[in-house]
Amino acid sequence: MEGEAGERVDLTLLRRHLGAAILAVLLCSAGLLPAPPPVSAAPGVPRVSDIRAWTNEIYTRVAIDTGDEVSWQASTLRADPARGLPPRIFIDIRGAGIRDEIRSKPVEVRNGLLRQVRAGRFDRDTVRVVIDLERESTYRVFALPGPFRIIVDIDGAGEIPVLPNSPGPAAAGPSSEDPATVPPAIPPSAAPPTPSADPAASSAPPAIPPPVESSRVVASHPSQARKPRVRVMIDPGHGGKDPGAIGPTGLKEKDVVLEIGRRIREKLSRFGEFDVRMTRDEDVFIPLEERTAMANKGGADIFVSLHINASRNRRAEGFSTYVLSRGASNREDLELAARENGVPLHKLQGVKFIIDDMFTGARKNESLRLAKTVNDAVVRHVSTRYPGAQSIGLKQAPFYVLVGARMTAVLVEASFISNAREEARLRDPSCLDGIADGVVEAIRYYGQNGILAHSDY
Ligand SMILES: [Zn+2]
C-alpha cells in the first residue's frame, strides 16, 4: 500500500474544529527548536511552487501547489494572545522543498476571516504552510492529483458539527509550534490595512472576474454587496492550453462552451434579477479548483459548468446534465469525469473521500432539480431547430470542479463533439442559441420558484 499512498486523494481532516488537538505540543515553541539545516532543491524532489488563495470574510480556499505527489498532514493551533498569535491551520508537507519567493513573502489579507498565509521549512524534510486566521473556523483539507495540489477550504459561516481527528496517511509524531524559519504572525496592531485590490469586491462587480494571479490573495467583502439579485456563475470548461474534447473536423470544446457561456450571460443579463459572471471570458486556462473558488468567493447562488461530451463510440449522442457524486453508475460516466478532471481513470477513485463529507443533502437536492430542469429545457430548445435532439438526462459523477461548491451546482454536457452530426450542429450559432436559451429558461424557472438557498449570505 505504501506505493499507492501518494496516488490517493486523501481527506486528512473533516470539518475539524480549531483547537481540537493542540495543547501540550505548544511547549515546543519556535524558539526552542534548533534551526533546521537548509535543504537544497534536488531534481525530482517535490516542491511547494505556489500558494494561491481566494477569500472573503466568510470563505477562503487556499491551494498549495507541489506538482508531484507528496505526503502531508494538516492540524490546528489555538490562538495564543500572550504571544500575539491567532488561531492557525498548518499543513506539513513531507519530503518537499519550497520556492524561495514563497518562503520570504507571507501574504497579508486581514478580511475578518483570513489574516495571512505564510510558509517555510519546519525541519530538514518538512515544509510547513501556516494559515493565520482572524477567528476560529471549521475547515476541510483534501488533495487533487494531476498536478498535485493540496486544497484547504475554510468555512467562516454557519455552525458545523465538530468531528474527531482523523489523521491522514502522513500522520507521524506530535505537531509543534510554528518553526522559527516561518515568519511569525504579525500582531494586529502592526498590521497593514487589508488589501482589496480585486475589482470584484466593489458593489457592482464586473461580469468577468479577472483571473487570479499566482502567489496572490484576493479579498472581497460580500457584506458590502449583499445581493439584490440572484448571482449566477457560468463556467465555460477548459481553455488555453486545455482544448477539451476535439471533434472529427477539429472543432474544440473550449471554443464552443465559451461561445455558449457568452450567450447565456447576454440573455440572462436582460432580466434584471440576475447578476451573471463567468469564470473565463477568453481563451485562458483556469485550474478547476479556482473555478469553484471564484463562484464561492463571489457568493454565487447558481454554478453552471459548460462542457461538450465525447466518446470513442462515434455514434454516441445527446445532452446530459450532471450533479456531483462520489461515483458514477457506469464506466462511461467515470471516464467522462476523469477526462474532465484531467486525470487518468485510476486517480479518480480517491475523490470519493472528499465528496461524501462536503456535499450536503439539501444542496444536492437543489442541484438535482436544477440539473433536470436545465437538461429538459436545453433539449427542448435545441429540438425546435434540430428535431430529434436526444436527451440522455440527469446524471451524477465525481467532477472536481463541483467539489466544495457552496451553491446549487450543475455540469452540462451539451451533446457529443465526437459525433460528426452533433459536431456540425455545434458549429451552428442557432444551436448554440438553443442551448443558451435552455439554460437561461431553467435558471429563470429555478430562481422564480424560490428554490435557491440563501443561507450563506
Ligand atoms: Zn469538458
Residues whose N, C-alpha, C, O or C-beta is under 5 A from the ligand:
A	BS01	ZN	G237 G244 H307 I308 E340
